[in-house]
Amino acid sequence: DAQESRGLGDVYKRQTFNWAFAESINTGATGLLNTNDSFASSLALSKDGNILAVASPKSDSNQGHVSLFTLNNGSIFQFKTNITATLRRANELFGAKVYFTNDCLVIVSKGTVGITSPAIFLYNFEGVLLDSIIGNSSQIEIADVSTSANSVAVSFTDESVKVYSVESSSLELVDTVTFGDLIPNTSIVISTGSNFAESIALTQDGRTLAVGCLLYTSPSPRDS
């Protein structure tokens, strides 16, 4: 018989000198008893720690869903609602990654190369969809995502980074950065296929963006 797996999310709280186990959250708490759904393969806490988002990107034949939990009386997390894949596309992998800004939840649909394009969805803390950015090609994947207090940066496998501001419950494109934009020294040559922006990071004020480049050609080796 094929093995079945169910994910588990453990919560720890900081005590005076150590981290102490507080509770476990499993897929049964959501009311959706799916197996092999990759529950808790991605999760995130809101900035104040009162909301926990737990993803199950492989549930419902890889369409995916995200479960929201709220902190009850400052003690344990109580199930609030399930957010299902908005577009209901095959191999959506909705919830491949989840993040919080100050006031919103960001959910990544990874998609599947050649089948489903990637997408970014913006929800409020009640699980209501506010905005979305849908990729225009199933051949381009999302490489990484980083969020700040009011910004979302997304890097793609076409070696570009798009930075969005979260304004009035919507995603507004601020700028697009490509591998040539961040190389002011013309003696350094980075070519397409260098995995530019394989990893990215935003500061909390959204004013500094760090970009990782895994492979490059350079007369002076550097790490990023």
N, C-alpha and C positions, 0 to 999 in steps of 0.2 A: 504494500500500500504506500502511496505517496505521503510524505510527511506534511503535516499542516503546521503553520506557525502563526502566533499571535503576538503582536508587539506589546510593550509595557513602558509606561513613563513613570519614573520615580522622582519624587519631589523631596528635596532636602532643604533645611532651613539652618541658617547660621546661628550657632549658640556662642557663648562667650569665647570658647577656645577651639571649637570644631564645628563641622557640618553634621547635623543630626537628621536621620531619615524621618520624613514626615508622613508620606503616603505614597501609594502606587495607584496609577490610573491605567486601566486597560480598555480594550475596545468594547467590552461588555457595558461599560458605563455610558457609551454613546447610544445604546439601543440597536446598534448595527453589529451583529455577531458575525462579521466577516473573518475568514481565515486568509492567511497569505496576503494581507492587504497593506503590509509595511507600516502598520500603525506605529506612530512615534519615530519614524525614520527622519522626520523633521519636526521640530517644535520651536516655539518662541514665547517669551513672556513680554507683556506690555511693560512700558517704562516704569509704571508704578507697582508692577508685580501682581496686579489684581486680576489679570486675564491671561489665561494659558491657551495657546492655539496648538493643537496636535494634529498632524497630517497623516492621512492614510492614502498615499498616492496610487496604490495598486488595487484599491477596492473597486468593486463593480466593473470587472474586466478592464482594469487599468484606467478607468475614468477618474477615480479618486474623489476624496472629500476631506474636509478639514473640520475638526470638532473644537468648539469653544467651551472653555470652563471658566467660571468666575470664582474668586476667593470668597468663601462663605464665613462671615464673622471673623475674618483674619486667621482662620484655622485651616480648613481643608477646601480643595477645589470641587465645585459642584458643576455637573454638566449643564450647559446652557442651550446649545443648538448645534446642528450639523450644517455646514455649508457644502452643498454638492457642486460638482463640476458645472460651471455656468453654461458652457457651450454644449455639453454632453457629446463630445467628440470621441471617436475611437482612439484609444491609446493616448488620452489627454495627459495622464500623470499629473492631475490637478493636486497641488500640495507638495510637489517635489521639493519646494522650499517655502518656508513661511517666515515673515519678518514683521516687526512693528515699527511704525513711526510714532510720533507723539500721540496722534489722534486716530490713526488708521491701521488696518491690517493689510499687509501686502502678501498675496499668494501667487506663487509661480506655477504655471503649467509648463512642464518641460517639453511635452510633446514627444513625438517619435520621428526620427529622421526619415524623410521620404513619405511620411504618412500624415503627420499632424504638426503644424507650425507651433512654436512656443508662444506663450502669452503671459502678461502680467495683469493681475486683478487687484483692485483697491476696494476694500470693504470697511464699513464702520464697525464699531465694537458690538453692534447688535446683529452682525452678519448680513447686513444689507449692502448689495453691490452699489458702488459709487462711480467707478470708472474702470476702463480696461484698455490695454494696449495689446493688439493682436499682431503677431508676426506675419509678414507677407510671403514667407517661404518656409516650407518644411525642410529645406536643406540647410537652414541656418539655425543653430542651437543657441540657447542661453548658456554662457560660460560661467557667469557669476553675478551675484546681486549684493549690493550693500545699501543700507538705509541709514539716514541720519534723523534728526528731530523732525524735519519737514522736507526731506529729499529722498529720492530713490535713484540709484545708479545701477544700470544694467549693462553688462558686457556680453558681446555676441561672438560667435565663432567666425564671423567675417572680419574680426579684428577691429571692431568699433565699440565705443562706449557711449551710451545715451544717458544723460542726466535729466531727471524730471523733478520738478518741484510739486509738492502736494499743496495745492491752493484751492480753497473753497470746495473741498471734497472731490477734486479732480487732479489728474496727472497732466502737468503742463511741461512740454519739452523745453529745457533750458539751453542745452548745447549737445552737440555730438562731437566726440573726440575719436580720431583715428590714430594709427601707429605713428604717422609722420608728425602729428601735432605736438607730441610730447618729446621730440628729439631735436632740441635746438642746436646741438653740435653736429654740423653737417659731415664731420669725419666718421660719425657712427652710422652704420648702415643696417637697417632692420628691414628685412624683406617679408613679403606676404608669406604666410606659413610659419611665422615665428612664434605663434601662440601669444601674440600681444593681447593683453587684457584677459589672460586666463584666470587671473584673480584681481580683485579690486577692493578698495576700502575707502569709505567716506568718513571724515570727521563729523562729530555731532552737529556742528554748525553748518555742515554742508559746503564749506568753502575750500576744502582741500581734498583732492582725489589722488589716491595712490594706485598705481597700475603695475601689475606684474607681467613680465615677459619671460617665458620659459626658455626659448631658444632664440639666439640672435647671432649676428656677425658683427664684431666690433674690434677695433684695434686696441681698445682698452677694456678688458672684460669687466662687466658690472653685473649686479644681481637683479636690477629692475630698472 
